[in-house]
Amino acid sequence: MSTFKNREKAFETKYAHDAEMIFKAEARRNRMLAVWVGDKMGMSDEDAKAYGSKLIAADLKEAGDDDVLDHIMADAKERNVTLDRDELKAKSAELLAEAKGQIIDED
């Protein structure tokens, strides 16, 4: 195999690995975010864990985090719970960094 082909294969492998790591980190972040939001909405631990699965599914609708934030804001409004979108966005970013760190530590 030529050097060019080896480099191309290495880049493809790295891209696939990075995409998988991003997906895992975002899914983990959504689970952690569900626990945080669930506490604010008065959910039980079991309900918050189930809510995490709903957030993961919501995250698959569009690129970016707005679909998750919109989903949470709509659920909060439905439950008559006031959430600040900027605080939610900041917490989401904080938890994503934490999730990435956890995944790196596991590797």
N, C-alpha and C positions, 0 to 999 in steps of 0.2 A: 504494500500500500504506500502511496506517495506521501510525502510530508504534508502536502496540501490536504489530502484526504484525511490524514490523521488529525490535523488541526480542525478540519470541518467537523469530524466526528466528536472531537473533544468539546467544541463549542455547542454542538447539538446536545450532548450529554449534560453539560453545565446548564444550558437553558432549561432543559426538562427538570433537572434537579432544583433549580431556583424557582421555577413555576410551582413545583410540588411543595416546596418549603413555604412559599407565599400563601398557597391555599391552606396548608396546615395551620400556619400562624393566624390567618384570618378566621378560620373555623374555631380555633382555640380562643381567640379574642372575643368572638361572638358568644361563646359559652360563658366566658368570664363576664362579659358585658350583661348577659342575661341574668346572672346572679346579682350583679350590682343594681340593675334596673328592677329586677324582681323584688329586691329588698325595698326599694322606693315605692313599688306598687303593692306591697303587702302580700307577695306570693310566698307560698311554702317553698322549701328547698326543692321538693320534687317538681312543683310547677315551674320553678325557675330553670331547672335542668331541661324540662320539656320545652320551655320557651327558647332555650339555647338552640335546640334543633330547628325551631321555627325561624330563628334569626339566620341560621346557616342557609336554610332554604331561601329566605328573602334575599340573602347576599348573592345568590346565583342569578337573580333577575336582571341586574344591570352591572356594568363595570363601576367600580368605585364604592364608596361607603354610603352614599345618599339613600340607597334603597333600604339599608338596614336602619339608618337614622329615621327615615320616613315611617318605617314600620313601627318602630318604638314610639315615635311621637304620636302616631295614630292610636296605638294601643293605650298609651298614657291618657290621651284625650278621652277615649272610650271609658276608661276607668275613673275619670275625673281627677287624674293626678297631673300636677303641673311639673313639667320638666323643662329645663332651659336647654335649648338645642346646642348652644355654644359649650355648656358644661358637658353635655352628652358627647359632643364631638371631641372635646379635650380628653374625656375619660376613655373614649374609644381609642384615641391615639396612644394614650398612656398604656392601655391594656395590650395594644398591638405590639408595642415595644417590649412589654413584659413577656408576651407570648413568644415573640421571636427569640428572646433570651432563653426562655425555657427550652425551646426546640433545639437551639444551638447547644445548650448544656447536655441535652439528651443524646446528641450525636457523638 
